Amino acid sequence: MNVSVSLRLLLPALVLAAMPNLNAALGVDLTGGGTPTSCGSCGVNGATVGWSFSVNSPITIDGLGVWDAGSNGLGVSSVPVGLFTSTGTLLASVAVTDLSASVASASPEGSWLFEYFAPLTLTAGDYVIGNVFWDLAPLAQIDSTYTTIPEITLLGGVQGTEDAGFMAPINPFLVPVFGSTMSIQDAAIPEPATMALMGLGLAGLAAFRRRRC
């Protein structure tokens, strides 16, 4: 094989080696610990609860997922989950079931169930994500630790109206409730360090169960 042919074959490999380590990733992933907790008082129709975040560099999402505590099913037939602007405009929504695609979590306490859609780019700005909780199911993993991708900053907890079902969760809530997350295309792998959930623990567990601001 002559030198010019060798260089042509080697060049693509060198280019790939020089590229950043990009992969599909979770916007937020749990990393361990915590207590599976039901809402306790979300009402017959349920309430949408989740977290708010800021995008500092454009990201492309292609799916929404719901936490499956213990990886043994959600406990209900389907769970609506949605992504909204900070003012409540719906950008994407799916209904997640036990038959949805299972995605591994860094936490041994459970996994994620995902539904996918056509890629959607989020520009810099503030957003909210949340899923419906009923009194007994699904379960949130309270007092876990978590990671985020570098392109987003978690801002805090949000909620919709109690017993109102699926709606934009734009009202402040005491703590972020990680029932839902996003699938990010071509996202940098999160840093290995984890952060403790802000203010969760006994106070967060009680706040989630009481469903009060």
MIBA-55913 format. One record per atom (N, C-alpha, C): residue number from 1; residue in one letter; atom name; x, y, z. Coordinates in nm, 3 decimals. Example, Ala and Ser with C-alpha at 12.3 -4.5 7.8 and 13.67 -1.06 7.14 Angstrom:
# residues 2
  num  residu  atome        u        v        w
    1       a      N    1.319   -0.569    0.780
    1       a     CA    1.230   -0.450    0.780
    1       a      C    1.320   -0.330    0.780
    2       s      N    1.285   -0.225    0.708
    2       s     CA    1.367   -0.106    0.714
    2       s      C    1.290    0.003    0.787
//
This chain:
# residues 213
  num  residu  atome        u        v        w
    1       m      N    0.085   -0.119    0.000
    1       m     CA    0.000    0.000    0.000
    1       m      C    0.089    0.124    0.000
    2       n      N    0.062    0.220   -0.092
    2       n     CA    0.148    0.338   -0.096
    2       n      C    0.111    0.436    0.014
    3       v      N    0.198    0.537    0.035
    3       v     CA    0.182    0.630    0.146
    3       v      C    0.055    0.712    0.132
    4       s      N    0.024    0.757    0.009
    4       s     CA   -0.093    0.842   -0.010
    4       s      C   -0.222    0.768    0.025
    5       v      N   -0.231    0.640   -0.012
    5       v     CA   -0.348    0.560    0.022
    5       v      C   -0.358    0.543    0.172
    6       s      N   -0.245    0.517    0.237
    6       s     CA   -0.244    0.499    0.382
    6       s      C   -0.294    0.624    0.453
    7       l      N   -0.252    0.741    0.406
    7       l     CA   -0.295    0.865    0.468
    7       l      C   -0.444    0.888    0.450
    8       r      N   -0.495    0.852    0.330
    8       r     CA   -0.640    0.870    0.308
    8       r      C   -0.720    0.782    0.401
    9       l      N   -0.672    0.662    0.430
    9       l     CA   -0.742    0.571    0.520
    9       l      C   -0.728    0.614    0.665
   10       l      N   -0.615    0.671    0.698
   10       l     CA   -0.588    0.708    0.836
   10       l      C   -0.655    0.838    0.875
   11       l      N   -0.675    0.930    0.778
   11       l     CA   -0.727    1.062    0.809
   11       l      C   -0.863    1.060    0.880
   12       p      N   -0.962    0.981    0.832
   12       p     CA   -1.090    0.981    0.903
   12       p      C   -1.076    0.938    1.049
   13       a      N   -0.990    0.840    1.075
   13       a     CA   -0.971    0.794    1.212
   13       a      C   -0.910    0.904    1.298
   14       l      N   -0.816    0.982    1.240
   14       l     CA   -0.755    1.090    1.315
   14       l      C   -0.856    1.200    1.345
   15       v      N   -0.944    1.229    1.249
   15       v     CA   -1.046    1.331    1.270
   15       v      C   -1.141    1.289    1.381
   16       l      N   -1.186    1.163    1.377
   16       l     CA   -1.277    1.114    1.480
   16       l      C   -1.212    1.117    1.617
   17       a      N   -1.084    1.082    1.622
   17       a     CA   -1.014    1.080    1.750
   17       a      C   -1.002    1.219    1.809
   18       a      N   -0.997    1.321    1.723
   18       a     CA   -0.982    1.458    1.771
   18       a      C   -1.113    1.521    1.812
   19       m      N   -1.227    1.460    1.776
   19       m     CA   -1.357    1.517    1.808
   19       m      C   -1.389    1.499    1.955
   20       p      N   -1.473    1.590    2.013
   20       p     CA   -1.516    1.573    2.152
   20       p      C   -1.594    1.444    2.168
   21       n      N   -1.601    1.394    2.291
   21       n     CA   -1.675    1.273    2.321
   21       n      C   -1.823    1.306    2.332
   22       l      N   -1.897    1.292    2.219
   22       l     CA   -2.037    1.328    2.216
   22       l      C   -2.122    1.203    2.204
   23       n      N   -2.232    1.199    2.280
   23       n     CA   -2.322    1.086    2.277
   23       n      C   -2.460    1.134    2.317
   24       a      N   -2.559    1.047    2.293
   24       a     CA   -2.689    1.073    2.353
   24       a      C   -2.672    1.066    2.504
   25       a      N   -2.738    1.155    2.574
   25       a     CA   -2.723    1.159    2.719
   25       a      C   -2.855    1.201    2.782
   26       l      N   -2.866    1.184    2.912
   26       l     CA   -2.982    1.229    2.987
   26       l      C   -2.957    1.372    3.034
   27       g      N   -3.058    1.458    3.021
   27       g     CA   -3.043    1.594    3.069
   27       g      C   -3.011    1.596    3.217
   28       v      N   -3.084    1.518    3.293
   28       v     CA   -3.058    1.494    3.435
   28       v      C   -3.066    1.345    3.459
   29       d      N   -2.972    1.291    3.532
   29       d     CA   -2.976    1.150    3.570
   29       d      C   -2.950    1.138    3.719
   30       l      N   -3.020    1.045    3.782
   30       l     CA   -2.995    1.017    3.923
   30       l      C   -2.871    0.929    3.934
   31       t      N   -2.800    0.943    4.045
   31       t     CA   -2.675    0.868    4.060
   31       t      C   -2.673    0.775    4.181
   32       g      N   -2.770    0.785    4.270
   32       g     CA   -2.772    0.689    4.380
   32       g      C   -2.843    0.741    4.503
   33       g      N   -2.888    0.646    4.585
   33       g     CA   -2.951    0.681    4.711
   33       g      C   -3.093    0.731    4.694
   34       g      N   -3.148    0.778    4.803
   34       g     CA   -3.282    0.833    4.800
   34       g      C   -3.389    0.733    4.840
   35       t      N   -3.511    0.784    4.852
   35       t     CA   -3.624    0.705    4.896
   35       t      C   -3.737    0.714    4.794
   36       p      N   -3.786    0.600    4.743
   36       p     CA   -3.902    0.604    4.653
   36       p      C   -4.023    0.658    4.729
   37       t      N   -4.083    0.766    4.679
   37       t     CA   -4.187    0.835    4.753
   37       t      C   -4.306    0.867    4.664
   38       s      N   -4.426    0.838    4.713
   38       s     CA   -4.547    0.874    4.640
   38       s      C   -4.590    1.014    4.677
   39       c      N   -4.674    1.073    4.595
   39       c     CA   -4.721    1.209    4.621
   39       c      C   -4.804    1.214    4.749
   40       g      N   -4.900    1.123    4.762
   40       g     CA   -4.982    1.120    4.881
   40       g      C   -5.109    1.202    4.872
   41       s      N   -5.104    1.316    4.802
   41       s     CA   -5.224    1.400    4.795
   41       s      C   -5.229    1.479    4.664
   42       c      N   -5.210    1.410    4.553
   42       c     CA   -5.213    1.476    4.422
   42       c      C   -5.353    1.476    4.362
   43       g      N   -5.448    1.403    4.423
   43       g     CA   -5.585    1.403    4.376
   43       g      C   -5.616    1.294    4.275
   44       v      N   -5.744    1.277    4.250
   44       v     CA   -5.790    1.173    4.158
   44       v      C   -5.735    1.195    4.017
   45       n      N   -5.731    1.320    3.974
   45       n     CA   -5.682    1.352    3.841
   45       n      C   -5.530    1.369    3.835
   46       g      N   -5.466    1.373    3.951
   46       g     CA   -5.322    1.388    3.956
   46       g      C   -5.278    1.533    3.945
   47       a      N   -5.149    1.554    3.964
   47       a     CA   -5.090    1.687    3.954
   47       a      C   -4.956    1.674    3.883
   48       t      N   -4.922    1.773    3.802
   48       t     CA   -4.796    1.773    3.729
   48       t      C   -4.689    1.841    3.813
   49       v      N   -4.582    1.766    3.841
   49       v     CA   -4.474    1.816    3.927
   49       v      C   -4.341    1.786    3.859
   50       g      N   -4.243    1.874    3.874
   50       g     CA   -4.114    1.850    3.810
   50       g      C   -4.009    1.950    3.852
   51       w      N   -3.936    2.002    3.753
   51       w     CA   -3.825    2.092    3.782
   51       w      C   -3.805    2.191    3.668
   52       s      N   -3.749    2.304    3.702
   52       s     CA   -3.720    2.408    3.603
   52       s      C   -3.570    2.411    3.577
   53       f      N   -3.534    2.458    3.457
   53       f     CA   -3.393    2.461    3.422
   53       f      C   -3.367    2.570    3.319
   54       s      N   -3.242    2.609    3.312
   54       s     CA   -3.197    2.710    3.216
   54       s      C   -3.102    2.645    3.116
   55       v      N   -3.122    2.672    2.988
   55       v     CA   -3.032    2.625    2.883
   55       v      C   -2.933    2.736    2.852
   56       n      N   -2.804    2.708    2.869
   56       n     CA   -2.703    2.810    2.842
   56       n      C   -2.637    2.796    2.705
   57       s      N   -2.660    2.683    2.639
   57       s     CA   -2.609    2.659    2.504
   57       s      C   -2.709    2.566    2.436
   58       p      N   -2.746    2.591    2.309
   58       p     CA   -2.853    2.513    2.246
   58       p      C   -2.832    2.362    2.258
   59       i      N   -2.941    2.292    2.285
   59       i     CA   -2.940    2.146    2.294
   59       i      C   -3.054    2.092    2.208
   60       t      N   -3.040    1.969    2.163
   60       t     CA   -3.144    1.903    2.085
   60       t      C   -3.194    1.783    2.162
   61       i      N   -3.323    1.781    2.190
   61       i     CA   -3.382    1.669    2.263
   61       i      C   -3.463    1.584    2.167
   62       d      N   -3.472    1.455    2.198
   62       d     CA   -3.550    1.365    2.112
   62       d      C   -3.634    1.267    2.191
   63       g      N   -3.652    1.293    2.321
   63       g     CA   -3.735    1.204    2.400
   63       g      C   -3.755    1.256    2.541
   64       l      N   -3.863    1.209    2.603
   64       l     CA   -3.893    1.240    2.742
   64       l      C   -3.912    1.109    2.817
   65       g      N   -3.863    1.107    2.941
   65       g     CA   -3.870    0.984    3.019
   65       g      C   -3.922    1.007    3.159
   66       v      N   -3.965    0.897    3.221
   66       v     CA   -4.019    0.897    3.358
   66       v      C   -3.939    0.798    3.442
   67       w      N   -3.909    0.835    3.565
   67       w     CA   -3.835    0.750    3.656
   67       w      C   -3.917    0.628    3.694
   68       d      N   -3.854    0.510    3.684
   68       d     CA   -3.916    0.383    3.722
   68       d      C   -3.843    0.330    3.845
   69       a      N   -3.892    0.369    3.962
   69       a     CA   -3.828    0.330    4.087
   69       a      C   -3.828    0.178    4.102
   70       g      N   -3.710    0.121    4.125
   70       g     CA   -3.699   -0.023    4.139
   70       g      C   -3.704   -0.098    4.008
   71       s      N   -3.722   -0.026    3.897
   71       s     CA   -3.733   -0.089    3.763
   71       s      C   -3.839   -0.198    3.761
   72       n      N   -3.949   -0.175    3.833
   72       n     CA   -4.054   -0.277    3.838
   72       n      C   -4.190   -0.224    3.793
   73       g      N   -4.190   -0.117    3.715
   73       g     CA   -4.315   -0.066    3.662
   73       g      C   -4.360    0.061    3.731
   74       l      N   -4.442    0.138    3.659
   74       l     CA   -4.484    0.269    3.707
   74       l      C   -4.602    0.264    3.804
   75       g      N   -4.677    0.155    3.802
   75       g     CA   -4.791    0.142    3.893
   75       g      C   -4.920    0.201    3.839
   76       v      N   -4.915    0.260    3.718
   76       v     CA   -5.033    0.313    3.650
   76       v      C   -5.021    0.279    3.501
   77       s      N   -5.131    0.291    3.429
   77       s     CA   -5.130    0.248    3.288
   77       s      C   -5.042    0.337    3.202
   78       s      N   -5.042    0.467    3.226
   78       s     CA   -4.956    0.558    3.150
   78       s      C   -4.936    0.686    3.229
   79       v      N   -4.823    0.751    3.203
   79       v     CA   -4.787    0.875    3.273
   79       v      C   -4.759    0.984    3.170
   80       p      N   -4.842    1.088    3.164
   80       p     CA   -4.812    1.201    3.075
   80       p      C   -4.691    1.279    3.126
   81       v      N   -4.601    1.316    3.035
   81       v     CA   -4.486    1.398    3.071
   81       v      C   -4.469    1.503    2.963
   82       g      N   -4.433    1.624    3.003
   82       g     CA   -4.424    1.731    2.906
   82       g      C   -4.309    1.826    2.932
   83       l      N   -4.267    1.893    2.825
   83       l     CA   -4.165    1.996    2.830
   83       l      C   -4.232    2.127    2.788
   84       f      N   -4.210    2.233    2.866
   84       f     CA   -4.277    2.360    2.845
   84       f      C   -4.176    2.475    2.852
   85       t      N   -4.214    2.588    2.793
   85       t     CA   -4.140    2.710    2.820
   85       t      C   -4.168    2.752    2.964
   86       s      N   -4.090    2.846    3.015
   86       s     CA   -4.109    2.890    3.153
   86       s      C   -4.243    2.959    3.174
   87       t      N   -4.306    3.004    3.064
   87       t     CA   -4.437    3.068    3.075
   87       t      C   -4.553    2.973    3.048
   88       g      N   -4.522    2.845    3.022
   88       g     CA   -4.627    2.744    3.013
   88       g      C   -4.664    2.698    2.874
   89       t      N   -4.593    2.739    2.770
   89       t     CA   -4.622    2.690    2.635
   89       t      C   -4.568    2.549    2.617
   90       l      N   -4.655    2.458    2.577
   90       l     CA   -4.615    2.318    2.558
   90       l      C   -4.527    2.304    2.434
   91       l      N   -4.410    2.243    2.452
   91       l     CA   -4.318    2.220    2.341
   91       l      C   -4.317    2.074    2.295
   92       a      N   -4.333    1.982    2.388
   92       a     CA   -4.334    1.839    2.355
   92       a      C   -4.400    1.763    2.468
   93       s      N   -4.469    1.655    2.434
   93       s     CA   -4.530    1.570    2.537
   93       s      C   -4.539    1.427    2.486
   94       v      N   -4.537    1.334    2.579
   94       v     CA   -4.550    1.192    2.548
   94       v      C   -4.629    1.127    2.661
   95       a      N   -4.674    1.005    2.638
   95       a     CA   -4.735    0.923    2.742
   95       a      C   -4.644    0.801    2.761
   96       v      N   -4.586    0.789    2.877
   96       v     CA   -4.491    0.682    2.907
   96       v      C   -4.564    0.568    2.977
   97       t      N   -4.535    0.444    2.935
   97       t     CA   -4.595    0.326    2.995
   97       t      C   -4.485    0.227    3.032
   98       d      N   -4.526    0.116    3.092
   98       d     CA   -4.430    0.011    3.127
   98       d      C   -4.367   -0.052    3.003
   99       l      N   -4.431   -0.033    2.886
   99       l     CA   -4.378   -0.088    2.761
   99       l      C   -4.287    0.009    2.688
  100       s      N   -4.269    0.130    2.740
  100       s     CA   -4.179    0.226    2.680
  100       s      C   -4.035    0.179    2.690
  101       a      N   -3.949    0.239    2.610
  101       a     CA   -3.808    0.197    2.605
  101       a      C   -3.740    0.220    2.740
  102       s      N   -3.675    0.117    2.789
  102       s     CA   -3.603    0.126    2.916
  102       s      C   -3.463    0.181    2.893
  103       v      N   -3.425    0.281    2.972
  103       v     CA   -3.293    0.344    2.962
  103       v      C   -3.225    0.335    3.099
  104       a      N   -3.103    0.284    3.099
  104       a     CA   -3.031    0.265    3.225
  104       a      C   -3.000    0.399    3.291
  105       s      N   -2.997    0.397    3.422
  105       s     CA   -2.958    0.512    3.503
  105       s      C   -2.826    0.481    3.573
  106       a      N   -2.753    0.586    3.609
  106       a     CA   -2.633    0.566    3.691
  106       a      C   -2.670    0.521    3.832
  107       s      N   -2.796    0.543    3.870
  107       s     CA   -2.842    0.501    4.002
  107       s      C   -2.885    0.355    4.000
  108       p      N   -2.845    0.276    4.098
  108       p     CA   -2.891    0.137    4.106
  108       p      C   -3.033    0.125    4.160
  109       e      N   -3.094    0.238    4.194
  109       e     CA   -3.226    0.236    4.256
  109       e      C   -3.340    0.227    4.156
  110       g      N   -3.309    0.233    4.027
  110       g     CA   -3.415    0.227    3.927
  110       g      C   -3.361    0.254    3.788
  111       s      N   -3.451    0.287    3.698
  111       s     CA   -3.415    0.316    3.559
  111       s      C   -3.517    0.414    3.503
  112       w      N   -3.503    0.449    3.375
  112       w     CA   -3.594    0.541    3.309
  112       w      C   -3.674    0.470    3.200
  113       l      N   -3.796    0.513    3.179
  113       l     CA   -3.877    0.466    3.067
  113       l      C   -3.901    0.583    2.973
  114       f      N   -3.870    0.564    2.843
  114       f     CA   -3.868    0.675    2.748
  114       f      C   -3.961    0.652    2.630
  115       e      N   -4.019    0.765    2.583
  115       e     CA   -4.084    0.773    2.453
  115       e      C   -4.010    0.880    2.373
  116       y      N   -3.993    0.853    2.242
  116       y     CA   -3.911    0.941    2.157
  116       y      C   -3.996    1.012    2.052
  117       f      N   -3.941    1.121    1.998
  117       f     CA   -4.011    1.201    1.897
  117       f      C   -3.908    1.269    1.808
  118       a      N   -3.956    1.342    1.706
  118       a     CA   -3.866    1.412    1.615
  118       a      C   -3.781    1.511    1.694
  119       p      N   -3.652    1.522    1.662
  119       p     CA   -3.563    1.610    1.738
  119       p      C   -3.615    1.754    1.748
  120       l      N   -3.598    1.812    1.867
  120       l     CA   -3.643    1.947    1.896
  120       l      C   -3.527    2.024    1.960
  121       t      N   -3.491    2.138    1.903
  121       t     CA   -3.380    2.217    1.955
  121       t      C   -3.431    2.321    2.054
  122       l      N   -3.368    2.324    2.171
  122       l     CA   -3.398    2.426    2.270
  122       l      C   -3.286    2.530    2.267
  123       t      N   -3.323    2.654    2.243
  123       t     CA   -3.226    2.763    2.244
  123       t      C   -3.205    2.810    2.388
  124       a      N   -3.110    2.899    2.407
  124       a     CA   -3.082    2.950    2.541
  124       a      C   -3.208    3.012    2.601
  125       g      N   -3.234    2.981    2.727
  125       g     CA   -3.354    3.033    2.793
  125       g      C   -3.397    2.940    2.905
  126       d      N   -3.515    2.968    2.963
  126       d     CA   -3.565    2.892    3.077
  126       d      C   -3.683    2.804    3.035
  127       y      N   -3.688    2.684    3.095
  127       y     CA   -3.789    2.585    3.061
  127       y      C   -3.831    2.510    3.188
  128       v      N   -3.942    2.434    3.174
  128       v     CA   -3.984    2.345    3.283
  128       v      C   -4.020    2.210    3.225
  129       i      N   -4.002    2.107    3.304
  129       i     CA   -4.037    1.972    3.265
  129       i      C   -4.108    1.906    3.383
  130       g      N   -4.208    1.824    3.354
  130       g     CA   -4.279    1.759    3.463
  130       g      C   -4.366    1.646    3.413
  131       n      N   -4.404    1.560    3.504
  131       n     CA   -4.497    1.452    3.472
  131       n      C   -4.606    1.446    3.578
  132       v      N   -4.714    1.376    3.545
  132       v     CA   -4.827    1.366    3.636
  132       v      C   -4.798    1.261    3.744
  133       f      N   -4.828    1.299    3.867
  133       f     CA   -4.826    1.206    3.980
  133       f      C   -4.968    1.194    4.035
  134       w      N   -5.004    1.074    4.073
  134       w     CA   -5.128    1.052    4.147
  134       w      C   -5.092    1.020    4.293
  135       d      N   -5.190    0.995    4.375
  135       d     CA   -5.163    0.977    4.518
  135       d      C   -5.062    0.866    4.546
  136       l      N   -5.071    0.755    4.473
  136       l     CA   -4.987    0.638    4.504
  136       l      C   -4.880    0.609    4.400
  137       a      N   -4.894    0.660    4.280
  137       a     CA   -4.799    0.627    4.173
  137       a      C   -4.802    0.737    4.068
  138       p      N   -4.691    0.749    3.992
  138       p     CA   -4.562    0.679    4.007
  138       p      C   -4.485    0.733    4.127
  139       l      N   -4.366    0.681    4.149
  139       l     CA   -4.285    0.719    4.263
  139       l      C   -4.171    0.812    4.221
  140       a      N   -4.144    0.911    4.302
  140       a     CA   -4.025    0.996    4.283
  140       a      C   -3.915    0.944    4.375
  141       q      N   -3.792    0.961    4.333
  141       q     CA   -3.678    0.918    4.415
  141       q      C   -3.629    1.038    4.497
  142       i      N   -3.682    1.052    4.617
  142       i     CA   -3.652    1.167    4.701
  142       i      C   -3.517    1.148    4.771
  143       d      N   -3.438    1.255    4.776
  143       d     CA   -3.308    1.260    4.844
  143       d      C   -3.202    1.176    4.773
  144       s      N   -3.213    1.168    4.640
  144       s     CA   -3.108    1.105    4.560
  144       s      C   -3.001    1.209    4.529
  145       t      N   -2.894    1.164    4.465
  145       t     CA   -2.797    1.256    4.406
  145       t      C   -2.813    1.251    4.255
  146       y      N   -2.758    1.350    4.185
  146       y     CA   -2.784    1.358    4.042
  146       y      C   -2.671    1.428    3.968
  147       t      N   -2.671    1.414    3.836
  147       t     CA   -2.583    1.489    3.748
  147       t      C   -2.667    1.559    3.642
  148       t      N   -2.615    1.667    3.587
  148       t     CA   -2.677    1.733    3.472
  148       t      C   -2.572    1.745    3.362
  149       i      N   -2.618    1.759    3.239
  149       i     CA   -2.523    1.788    3.132
  149       i      C   -2.475    1.933    3.148
  150       p      N   -2.358    1.967    3.095
  150       p     CA   -2.304    2.102    3.114
  150       p      C   -2.389    2.213    3.053
  151       e      N   -2.471    2.179    2.953
  151       e     CA   -2.547    2.283    2.882
  151       e      C   -2.669    2.332    2.959
  152       i      N   -2.706    2.268    3.069
  152       i     CA   -2.823    2.313    3.143
  152       i      C   -2.789    2.336    3.289
  153       t      N   -2.864    2.427    3.351
  153       t     CA   -2.851    2.455    3.493
  153       t      C   -2.987    2.433    3.558
  154       l      N   -2.994    2.347    3.658
  154       l     CA   -3.119    2.322    3.727
  154       l      C   -3.152    2.441    3.817
  155       l      N   -3.278    2.487    3.810
  155       l     CA   -3.317    2.607    3.884
  155       l      C   -3.397    2.577    4.010
  156       g      N   -3.484    2.476    4.007
  156       g     CA   -3.565    2.446    4.125
  156       g      C   -3.686    2.363    4.091
  157       g      N   -3.772    2.345    4.190
  157       g     CA   -3.892    2.265    4.172
  157       g      C   -4.008    2.346    4.116
  158       v      N   -4.099    2.278    4.045
  158       v     CA   -4.219    2.341    3.991
  158       v      C   -4.337    2.246    4.005
  159       q      N   -4.457    2.303    4.006
  159       q     CA   -4.578    2.222    4.016
  159       q      C   -4.693    2.286    3.943
  160       g      N   -4.789    2.201    3.902
  160       g     CA   -4.915    2.249    3.849
  160       g      C   -5.018    2.250    3.962
  161       t      N   -5.144    2.268    3.924
  161       t     CA   -5.251    2.273    4.023
  161       t      C   -5.287    2.133    4.068
  162       e      N   -5.306    2.116    4.198
  162       e     CA   -5.344    1.986    4.253
  162       e      C   -5.475    1.939    4.194
  163       d      N   -5.481    1.811    4.157
  163       d     CA   -5.600    1.744    4.105
  163       d      C   -5.642    1.797    3.968
  164       a      N   -5.552    1.869    3.898
  164       a     CA   -5.585    1.925    3.767
  164       a      C   -5.530    1.842    3.652
  165       g      N   -5.456    1.733    3.681
  165       g     CA   -5.403    1.649    3.576
  165       g      C   -5.284    1.713    3.505
  166       f      N   -5.270    1.679    3.377
  166       f     CA   -5.155    1.725    3.299
  166       f      C   -5.169    1.872    3.262
  167       m      N   -5.073    1.952    3.304
  167       m     CA   -5.072    2.094    3.275
  167       m      C   -4.932    2.148    3.295
  168       a      N   -4.908    2.271    3.252
  168       a     CA   -4.776    2.331    3.268
  168       a      C   -4.747    2.353    3.417
  169       p      N   -4.638    2.296    3.467
  169       p     CA   -4.605    2.314    3.609
  169       p      C   -4.518    2.439    3.629
  170       i      N   -4.581    2.555    3.632
  170       i     CA   -4.504    2.680    3.634
  170       i      C   -4.505    2.747    3.772
  171       n      N   -4.570    2.684    3.870
  171       n     CA   -4.571    2.740    4.005
  171       n      C   -4.452    2.686    4.084
  172       p      N   -4.384    2.771    4.161
  172       p     CA   -4.268    2.724    4.238
  172       p      C   -4.306    2.613    4.336
  173       f      N   -4.215    2.519    4.353
  173       f     CA   -4.232    2.411    4.450
  173       f      C   -4.105    2.406    4.535
  174       l      N   -4.119    2.355    4.656
  174       l     CA   -4.009    2.360    4.752
  174       l      C   -3.881    2.295    4.700
  175       v      N   -3.894    2.183    4.629
  175       v     CA   -3.776    2.107    4.584
  175       v      C   -3.798    2.057    4.442
  176       p      N   -3.690    2.029    4.366
  176       p     CA   -3.706    1.962    4.236
  176       p      C   -3.754    1.819    4.258
  177       v      N   -3.854    1.778    4.183
  177       v     CA   -3.904    1.640    4.192
  177       v      C   -3.866    1.568    4.063
  178       f      N   -3.776    1.470    4.076
  178       f     CA   -3.724    1.405    3.956
  178       f      C   -3.805    1.282    3.919
  179       g      N   -3.924    1.308    3.864
  179       g     CA   -3.999    1.201    3.803
  179       g      C   -3.970    1.193    3.655
  180       s      N   -3.919    1.302    3.597
  180       s     CA   -3.901    1.305    3.451
  180       s      C   -3.765    1.360    3.413
  181       t      N   -3.723    1.327    3.290
  181       t     CA   -3.598    1.379    3.236
  181       t      C   -3.606    1.380    3.084
  182       m      N   -3.498    1.423    3.018
  182       m     CA   -3.494    1.438    2.873
  182       m      C   -3.380    1.357    2.814
  183       s      N   -3.398    1.314    2.690
  183       s     CA   -3.291    1.254    2.613
  183       s      C   -3.230    1.361    2.524
  184       i      N   -3.098    1.380    2.534
  184       i     CA   -3.028    1.486    2.462
  184       i      C   -2.942    1.424    2.352
  185       q      N   -2.958    1.473    2.230
  185       q     CA   -2.874    1.428    2.119
  185       q      C   -2.740    1.498    2.122
  186       d      N   -2.634    1.422    2.092
  186       d     CA   -2.499    1.477    2.079
  186       d      C   -2.461    1.566    2.196
  187       a      N   -2.487    1.518    2.316
  187       a     CA   -2.454    1.595    2.436
  187       a      C   -2.323    1.548    2.495
  188       a      N   -2.249    1.640    2.552
  188       a     CA   -2.127    1.603    2.621
  188       a      C   -2.163    1.515    2.741
  189       i      N   -2.080    1.412    2.765
  189       i     CA   -2.106    1.324    2.877
  189       i      C   -2.095    1.404    3.007
  190       p      N   -2.191    1.388    3.100
  190       p     CA   -2.185    1.465    3.224
  190       p      C   -2.057    1.439    3.302
  191       e      N   -2.015    1.537    3.379
  191       e     CA   -1.900    1.519    3.467
  191       e      C   -1.932    1.412    3.571
  192       p      N   -1.831    1.336    3.615
  192       p     CA   -1.858    1.227    3.709
  192       p      C   -1.900    1.273    3.847
  193       a      N   -1.865    1.396    3.885
  193       a     CA   -1.902    1.444    4.018
  193       a      C   -2.053    1.458    4.027
  194       t      N   -2.110    1.430    4.142
  194       t     CA   -2.253    1.443    4.164
  194       t      C   -2.280    1.554    4.263
  195       m      N   -2.404    1.603    4.261
  195       m     CA   -2.446    1.705    4.355
  195       m      C   -2.564    1.653    4.434
  196       a      N   -2.571    1.685    4.561
  196       a     CA   -2.686    1.646    4.643
  196       a      C   -2.806    1.728    4.599
  197       l      N   -2.924    1.667    4.596
  197       l     CA   -3.045    1.741    4.563
  197       l      C   -3.066    1.849    4.667
  198       m      N   -3.097    1.970    4.618
  198       m     CA   -3.109    2.084    4.707
  198       m      C   -3.228    2.068    4.800
  199       g      N   -3.198    2.069    4.930
  199       g     CA   -3.304    2.076    5.030
  199       g      C   -3.389    1.952    5.042
  200       l      N   -3.354    1.841    4.973
  200       l     CA   -3.435    1.722    4.986
  200       l      C   -3.399    1.650    5.115
  201       g      N   -3.459    1.537    5.141
  201       g     CA   -3.442    1.471    5.269
  201       g      C   -3.579    1.467    5.333
  202       l      N   -3.584    1.474    5.463
  202       l     CA   -3.712    1.467    5.532
  202       l      C   -3.803    1.583    5.495
  203       a      N   -3.745    1.704    5.483
  203       a     CA   -3.827    1.820    5.449
  203       a      C   -3.885    1.806    5.310
  204       g      N   -3.802    1.759    5.215
  204       g     CA   -3.850    1.742    5.079
  204       g      C   -3.954    1.633    5.069
  205       l      N   -3.932    1.524    5.139
  205       l     CA   -4.029    1.414    5.137
  205       l      C   -4.163    1.463    5.188
  206       a      N   -4.161    1.536    5.300
  206       a     CA   -4.285    1.588    5.356
  206       a      C   -4.352    1.686    5.262
  207       a      N   -4.273    1.771    5.196
  207       a     CA   -4.329    1.871    5.105
  207       a      C   -4.396    1.805    4.986
  208       f      N   -4.332    1.702    4.932
  208       f     CA   -4.389    1.634    4.816
  208       f      C   -4.520    1.565    4.853
  209       r      N   -4.524    1.504    4.972
  209       r     CA   -4.644    1.432    5.013
  209       r      C   -4.758    1.529    5.046
  210       r      N   -4.724    1.647    5.099
  210       r     CA   -4.830    1.743    5.132
  210       r      C   -4.879    1.818    5.010
  211       r      N   -4.791    1.828    4.906
  211       r     CA   -4.825    1.900    4.784
  211       r      C   -4.868    2.042    4.814
  212       r      N   -4.787    2.110    4.893
  212       r     CA   -4.815    2.250    4.925
  212       r      C   -4.694    2.333    4.887
  213       c      N   -4.710    2.459    4.848
  213       c     CA   -4.599    2.548    4.816
  213       c      C   -4.522    2.577    4.944
//
